[in-house]
Structure formats: C-alpha cells, structure tokens
Amino acid sequence: MDGQARFPRQRSASQSDAIGPVRPVAGPPPVHEPGCALHHRLHASVDAADLVAVGAIRRRLRAALDRWGVPQLADTAELLASELVTNALVHTGHGAVFDAVLTPEQKLRIEVQDGTTRLPGRRQPGESATSGRGLLLVEALADDWGVQLRGDGKVTWFELAAA
C-alpha cells in the first residue's frame, strides 16, 4: 500500500518543503532583517526516549507563537506537535527533529523528522484506551497534514492557518 492510500491528504515533497540535516556553517552568521521568515522559525532536536523534552517543546512553541503574534494557534499547535514528537520517540526508537515555521501568509507549518521510513498507521482505539488517537487528532484539527519519506527517515507535518 502506498502512502497516498493511507494518507489521502498527503502531498508529495517539493524542493520548498525539504529540510536537510542541520550542519554548522563556517563563517559569521548571516544578517537578517526584522520580519524575515527566519525570525519566525523554531528548531529543536530531541534525543531518543527523552519524553520529558516534549513538555519543553510545547512551552517553547507557545512562547514563539505569542512572540510571532499568533497566540490563537497555540492550543491546537501544542497538542498536535506533542502528539507527533511523542509518536516519533515512542514508535521509532530514534530521536526527533522538530521544526516550526510561520510563513508571511500566517500559515504555521510544523514538521517532525525521525530516523525510520516506516509510515505511521491510524489505529482504532477502544473507548478506554489511553493511546492511539494522535493521528486521528492531527487529521481532525489540522488544516492539512501528511508524511514525506526522505532518504534518512520521514517527516510528518501539519499546517494551521492563523486567518
């Protein structure tokens, strides 16, 4: 079964969607004007099995959204981001890379990269189940979402519009 059949709202990766590995750059840091899209970016790496870090990501995301002038996105963004980061840590045995970007069009895109190409699967949790609803929440609350396979794993992403 291909990814499109499992994730009907998924779109294929484009050059603008790609996030490569984070590598140090030699030389002085570039100078960016205030209001530049780089001022609306949050990045974090989480070690494997570090579930305590999920709370820190939630707090950093809420603070960033407040600074960026879109605090109305915080509740939904925090919930969905913590679901994706937790899924990456619990179900892959690898760490995760978290990225949040607010575009000039006021669209928040959150990506969680992990080190496995195994696609996430929707589950049908029972009424009393304490887990298994993460992707159902993402599908219900995000404006768009999907999974992109990369050579070194996959990225699960979602988008929320501020307007």
Disulfide bonds with the S-S distance in Angstrom:
none
